[in-house]
Amino acid sequence: MISFKQLPIEAKAAVAAGVVFFSMMLSRRYLAEKLDFRTRRWLLRLQMALFANTLMLMGSLHVWRSTVTTFIRSSAASSFCFMLWKIAVFMFLALAHSSFFTLLFLVAEEPYFFSLAAYTCLGAYIILIFFLFTLGSVEQAYKFLAGRGAKAGTGNKNRTALKPVLAVLLTVVLTVVGLLNASQPPTVNSVEIPVHKLPSTMNNLKVVLLSDIHLGPTVGKTKLAMIVRMVKALKPDITVIVGDLSDAEAKIIRPAVEPLGELDSPLGTYFVTGNHEYYTSDVSNWFELLKSFNIQPLHNENVKIVSPKSTSDWFCLAGVDDIEADVLRYSGHGMDLKKALRGCSSEHAIVLLAHQPIAAKWALQERPDINLILSGHTHGGQIFPLNAGAYLLNPFFVGLYQVGQNTFVYVSPGTMYYGIPMRLGSRAEITEIILRSP
């Protein structure tokens, strides 16, 4: 039987990842209600950071072998430039690995440069891994189809050297493009949605949808203030924030949240939790902070949105907790559609706020009379090549979907970004939704 010491380092990393993941499941199941919020918060974040890093270690070994070890026997291996290259690759990998720990130590009103650099390296790391794997697969397929098998030669050596060079060049180009794209203000996307049973006096009601702002290591007060200015310029009747507003505790990042107090939509500003609110383990304090800014959390509850033109005309605006609350066993929280829609009958239009598209799907299975669901969570994939995974894992990916005759689902691609300050194949968005009565 092979001992742990005899396993290759990739296998050791996989075992370590499994151990950390198993510890996460055990702590969620048996310790969640026994630990105070602060301890639980640190334990959860530490476990997630360790789990991500053990998984990344396998990829980092492949990056090192592809971009450094491959050239060890070349004539340039003894040069000063190659030494600088090795240092650069090591620093790149170290920064990428450190990104997950910035949530523990580097969250403030404005992002630290280190956090921005670390998460940029993480984004480049993901892109680089993809291209190394893809080009390696193409190389193996070429060898197989050419019938050359394991034959070695100058041509093979050249191709082996070309693969990491091409992967690095593509990564650099896409990283720069992604950074430039994410640095632009969110685009304003105006969408008209017919809402069954919406009173005629509420025709053309304007709802501004925000999602996935992710205040934290790489998004701070300056960007949030820009978003608020853009929202105010649209003059919405209602503003809704469908989760993942922040990745940090309310007390730590409170100064960055202050611009939200300037939102002044006449029919109110409303908020529902996303999965990242539960990762902070600080939801109650977030609710209190948002209320101080006249933002009403919809904690499995609803409000009547009354027409400014007729007090007898209204529709039901409901919100549910994010489904991750159930996974994390977050006491007093979890998606409860029956409670959220209590008093909302099919005689009036129903609009539901639910962070994750999978929650939207579950809600429609239980209550097909819901007329409109507003979600986020997917980020439109945020960066290539994560777009494909986000598309496959969510029943609704991004944009407007019609489900049945009288129901629509709109999924925001996110108003900012999570961690990685890059966008590739997606664009940050503030959504202006115009509700149309039939």
C-alpha positions in Angstrom: 0.0 0.0 0.0 1.4 3.4 -1.0 2.0 5.7 2.0 1.1 9.4 2.0 4.8 10.4 1.7 5.1 8.4 -1.5 2.2 10.2 -3.2 3.1 12.8 -5.8 2.7 16.4 -4.6 -0.4 16.9 -6.7 -2.1 13.9 -5.0 -1.1 15.3 -1.6 -2.7 18.6 -2.5 -5.8 16.8 -3.6 -5.9 14.9 -0.3 -5.4 18.1 1.7 -8.3 19.8 -0.2 -10.5 16.8 0.6 -9.6 17.1 4.3 -10.3 20.8 4.4 -13.6 20.3 2.6 -14.6 17.5 5.0 -13.8 19.8 7.9 -16.0 22.5 6.4 -18.9 20.1 6.2 -18.4 18.9 9.8 -18.2 22.4 11.2 -21.3 23.5 9.3 -23.2 20.5 10.6 -22.1 20.2 14.2 -20.5 23.6 15.2 -22.6 26.2 13.4 -25.0 26.8 16.3 -22.4 26.2 19.0 -20.0 29.0 18.0 -20.5 32.7 18.4 -20.8 34.8 15.2 -17.3 36.1 15.2 -15.7 32.7 15.7 -17.9 31.2 13.0 -17.1 34.0 10.6 -13.3 33.5 11.0 -13.5 29.8 10.8 -15.7 29.8 7.7 -13.4 32.3 5.9 -10.3 30.5 6.9 -11.6 27.2 5.8 -12.7 28.6 2.4 -9.3 30.2 1.9 -7.5 27.0 2.8 -9.7 25.0 0.5 -9.2 27.3 -2.4 -5.5 27.3 -1.9 -5.1 23.6 -1.7 -7.1 23.2 -4.9 -5.0 26.0 -6.5 -1.8 24.3 -5.5 -2.3 21.6 -8.1 -2.7 24.2 -10.8 0.3 26.2 -9.5 2.6 23.2 -9.8 1.5 22.8 -13.4 2.1 26.5 -14.1 5.6 26.3 -12.6 6.5 23.2 -14.5 5.1 24.7 -17.8 6.7 28.1 -17.5 9.9 27.5 -15.6 10.9 23.8 -15.4 10.4 23.3 -19.1 13.2 25.8 -19.8 15.6 24.5 -17.1 17.7 22.6 -19.6 17.8 25.4 -22.2 20.8 27.6 -22.8 19.0 30.5 -21.3 18.5 28.8 -17.9 21.7 30.3 -16.5 21.0 33.8 -17.6 20.0 36.7 -15.3 16.8 37.2 -17.3 15.7 33.6 -16.5 16.3 34.2 -12.8 14.1 37.3 -13.0 11.5 35.2 -14.8 11.5 32.6 -12.1 11.1 35.3 -9.4 8.2 36.9 -11.4 6.4 33.5 -11.8 6.8 32.8 -8.1 5.5 36.2 -7.1 2.6 35.9 -9.5 1.6 32.6 -7.9 2.1 33.8 -4.4 -0.1 36.9 -5.0 -2.8 34.7 -6.6 -2.8 32.4 -3.6 -2.8 35.3 -1.1 -6.0 36.8 -2.6 -8.3 34.7 -0.5 -6.8 35.9 2.7 -7.3 39.6 2.0 -10.9 39.2 3.3 -9.5 38.4 6.7 -6.9 41.2 6.9 -7.3 43.8 4.2 -10.8 45.3 4.0 -11.3 49.0 4.4 -13.2 52.0 3.0 -11.1 51.9 -0.2 -9.3 48.9 -1.6 -5.6 48.3 -0.8 -3.2 48.1 -3.7 -2.1 44.7 -2.5 -5.7 43.4 -2.7 -6.1 44.7 -6.2 -2.8 43.2 -7.3 -3.6 39.8 -5.6 -7.0 39.5 -7.2 -5.7 40.6 -10.6 -3.1 37.8 -10.4 -6.0 35.4 -9.4 -7.9 36.3 -12.5 -4.8 36.0 -14.7 -4.1 32.6 -13.0 -7.5 31.3 -14.0 -7.0 32.4 -17.6 -3.4 31.0 -17.7 -4.5 27.6 -16.4 -7.2 27.4 -19.0 -4.8 28.2 -21.9 -2.1 25.8 -20.6 -4.7 23.0 -20.4 -6.3 23.8 -23.8 -3.0 24.1 -25.6 -1.7 21.0 -24.0 -4.8 19.1 -25.1 -4.5 20.4 -28.6 -0.8 19.3 -28.6 -1.7 15.8 -27.4 -4.5 15.6 -30.0 -2.1 16.6 -32.7 0.4 14.0 -31.7 -2.2 11.3 -31.7 -3.7 12.3 -35.0 -0.2 12.6 -36.6 0.7 9.2 -35.3 3.9 10.4 -33.8 3.2 9.1 -30.3 6.1 9.6 -28.0 8.7 10.3 -30.6 11.0 13.1 -29.5 12.6 15.6 -31.8 13.5 19.2 -32.3 10.0 20.0 -33.6 8.4 18.5 -30.4 10.8 20.5 -28.2 10.0 23.7 -30.1 6.3 23.0 -29.7 6.7 22.3 -26.0 8.4 25.6 -25.5 5.9 27.5 -27.7 2.9 26.3 -25.6 3.7 28.2 -22.4 4.9 31.3 -24.3 1.7 31.5 -26.2 -0.4 30.8 -23.1 1.4 33.6 -21.2 1.0 36.1 -24.1 -2.7 35.3 -24.4 -3.1 35.7 -20.6 -1.4 39.0 -20.5 -3.5 40.4 -23.4 -6.8 39.2 -21.9 -5.9 40.4 -18.4 -5.3 43.9 -19.7 -8.5 43.8 -21.7 -10.4 42.5 -18.6 -9.0 45.2 -16.3 -9.9 48.0 -18.8 -13.4 46.6 -19.2 -14.0 46.3 -15.5 -12.6 49.8 -14.9 -15.4 51.4 -16.9 -18.7 52.5 -15.2 -21.5 50.0 -15.4 -23.6 50.2 -18.6 -27.2 51.3 -18.1 -29.5 48.7 -19.7 -33.1 49.7 -20.1 -35.6 46.8 -20.3 -39.4 46.9 -20.8 -41.2 44.1 -19.1 -45.0 43.4 -19.3 -46.4 42.6 -15.9 -49.7 40.7 -15.9 -52.3 42.4 -13.6 -50.2 45.5 -13.1 -52.6 48.4 -12.6 -52.8 50.8 -15.5 -52.1 53.6 -13.2 -48.7 52.0 -12.6 -47.8 51.7 -16.3 -44.2 52.8 -17.0 -43.2 52.4 -13.4 -39.4 52.5 -13.2 -37.5 50.0 -11.2 -33.7 50.2 -11.0 -32.0 46.8 -10.3 -28.6 46.5 -8.6 -26.9 43.3 -7.8 -23.5 41.9 -6.8 -21.7 45.1 -5.9 -19.4 43.1 -3.5 -18.0 45.8 -1.3 -14.8 44.4 0.1 -11.2 43.9 -0.9 -11.4 45.4 -4.4 -14.6 47.5 -4.4 -14.9 50.5 -2.1 -16.7 53.8 -1.4 -15.6 55.6 -4.6 -17.2 52.9 -6.9 -20.3 52.7 -4.8 -20.7 56.5 -4.9 -20.4 56.4 -8.7 -23.2 53.7 -8.8 -25.4 55.8 -6.5 -24.9 58.9 -8.7 -25.9 56.9 -11.8 -29.0 55.5 -10.1 -30.1 58.9 -9.0 -29.7 60.3 -12.5 -32.2 57.6 -13.7 -34.8 58.9 -11.2 -36.4 55.5 -10.4 -39.7 55.0 -8.6 -38.2 51.9 -6.8 -34.6 50.7 -6.3 -33.9 47.1 -5.5 -30.6 45.4 -4.5 -30.8 41.7 -5.0 -28.0 40.5 -2.8 -24.2 40.3 -2.5 -23.9 43.9 -1.6 -20.8 43.2 0.6 -18.2 40.6 1.4 -17.3 42.1 4.8 -18.8 42.8 8.2 -21.0 45.9 8.5 -18.8 47.5 11.2 -15.6 47.2 9.2 -16.8 48.5 6.0 -19.5 51.0 7.2 -17.8 54.1 5.8 -17.8 52.6 2.3 -21.6 52.0 2.5 -22.5 55.6 3.3 -23.3 56.6 -0.3 -26.4 54.3 -0.1 -28.0 56.9 2.2 -28.4 59.2 -0.9 -30.8 56.8 -2.6 -34.2 58.5 -2.5 -36.6 56.5 -4.7 -40.1 57.8 -3.9 -41.6 54.3 -3.5 -38.7 52.9 -1.6 -35.4 51.1 -1.8 -35.4 47.3 -1.0 -32.8 44.7 -0.3 -32.6 40.9 -0.2 -29.6 38.8 0.9 -27.2 37.0 -1.3 -24.9 34.1 -0.5 -22.1 36.4 0.4 -24.1 38.2 3.1 -24.2 34.9 4.8 -20.5 34.3 4.3 -20.0 37.5 6.4 -22.0 35.9 9.3 -23.1 39.4 10.0 -26.6 39.6 8.4 -28.4 41.1 11.4 -25.9 44.0 11.6 -26.2 44.5 7.9 -30.0 44.8 8.2 -29.7 47.4 10.9 -27.1 49.4 8.9 -29.3 49.3 5.8 -32.4 50.4 7.7 -30.4 53.4 9.0 -30.0 54.4 5.3 -33.8 54.0 4.7 -33.2 50.7 2.8 -35.8 48.1 3.7 -34.6 44.5 3.9 -37.2 42.0 2.7 -36.4 39.0 5.1 -38.9 36.5 3.7 -41.5 39.2 3.6 -43.4 41.6 1.3 -44.6 45.1 1.0 -47.5 46.6 -1.0 -46.2 49.1 -3.6 -49.1 51.5 -3.9 -49.6 53.6 -7.1 -48.8 57.3 -6.7 -52.0 58.0 -8.7 -54.5 55.8 -6.9 -54.2 54.3 -3.4 -56.5 51.4 -4.4 -54.0 50.2 -7.0 -51.0 48.2 -5.9 -48.8 45.2 -6.5 -46.9 42.9 -4.1 -43.1 43.2 -3.9 -41.7 40.2 -2.0 -38.2 39.1 -1.2 -36.7 35.8 0.0 -33.5 35.0 1.9 -30.7 33.4 -0.2 -30.7 29.6 -0.3 -27.2 29.5 1.0 -28.5 30.4 4.4 -29.9 26.8 4.6 -26.6 25.3 3.5 -24.8 27.3 6.2 -27.5 26.5 8.8 -27.7 30.2 9.5 -30.2 30.5 12.4 -33.5 32.2 11.6 -32.7 32.5 7.9 -33.4 30.5 4.8 -35.6 30.7 1.7 -39.2 30.6 2.9 -41.5 31.4 -0.1 -44.8 30.8 1.8 -43.8 33.4 4.4 -42.5 35.8 1.8 -45.7 35.7 -0.2 -48.1 35.7 2.7 -51.0 38.0 1.7 -49.9 38.1 -1.9 -52.7 36.7 -4.0 -52.9 36.1 -7.7 -55.5 38.9 -7.9 -52.6 41.3 -7.9 -49.3 41.4 -9.7 -46.4 39.7 -7.8 -42.8 40.8 -8.1 -40.2 38.6 -6.3 -36.6 39.4 -5.4 -34.5 36.3 -5.2 -30.7 36.4 -5.4 -29.9 33.1 -7.2 -31.6 32.0 -10.4 -32.0 28.5 -8.9 -34.1 30.1 -6.2 -36.2 31.8 -9.0 -36.7 28.3 -10.6 -37.8 26.8 -7.2 -40.2 29.8 -6.6 -41.9 29.3 -9.9 -42.3 25.6 -9.3 -44.1 26.4 -6.0 -45.9 29.6 -7.1 -46.3 29.8 -10.9 -48.5 32.9 -10.4 -45.5 35.1 -9.7 -45.3 37.6 -12.6 -41.7 38.8 -12.4 -38.6 37.6 -10.6 -35.4 39.7 -10.3 -32.2 37.9 -9.6 -28.4 38.2 -9.9 -25.6 36.0 -8.7 -24.2 34.7 -12.0 -22.2 37.9 -12.9 -22.6 36.8 -16.5 -19.7 34.5 -15.7 -17.6 37.7 -15.0 -14.4 36.5 -16.8 -13.5 34.0 -19.4 -13.5 31.0 -19.1 -15.8 31.0 -16.0 -18.7 32.1 -18.3 -19.3 28.5 -19.4 -19.5 27.2 -15.9 -21.9 29.9 -14.8 -24.1 29.2 -17.8 -24.3 25.5 -17.2 -24.9 25.8 -13.4 -27.8 28.2 -13.5 -31.3 27.7 -15.0 -31.3 31.4 -16.0 -27.9 32.9 -16.9 -28.2 36.6 -17.7 -30.9 38.9 -19.2 -34.6 38.5 -19.7 -36.4 35.1 -19.8 -40.1 34.4 -20.3 -41.4 31.4 -18.4 -44.9 30.5 -19.4 -47.4 33.1 -20.6 -47.4 35.6 -17.9 -44.1 35.2 -16.0 -40.7 36.8 -16.6 -37.3 36.3 -15.0 -34.5 38.9 -15.3 -31.0 38.1 -14.2 -28.6 40.9 -13.7 -24.9 40.4 -14.8 -23.9 42.3 -11.6 -23.3 46.0 -11.0 -19.6 45.5 -10.1 -17.6 42.3 -9.7 -16.5 39.8 -7.1 -12.9 40.1 -6.1 -11.2 39.9 -9.4 -11.3 43.5 -10.9 -11.8 42.1 -14.4 -14.6 41.4 -16.9 -14.2 39.2 -19.9 -17.3 38.2 -22.0 -19.5 40.1 -19.6 -20.2 43.7 -18.6 -21.2 45.3 -15.3 -24.8 46.7 -15.5 -27.3 48.9 -13.8 -30.7 47.7 -15.0 -33.5 50.2 -15.6 -36.7 48.1 -15.8 -39.8 49.7 -17.1 -42.9 47.9 -15.9 -45.7 47.8 -18.5 -49.3 47.1 -17.7 -51.2 44.8 -20.1 
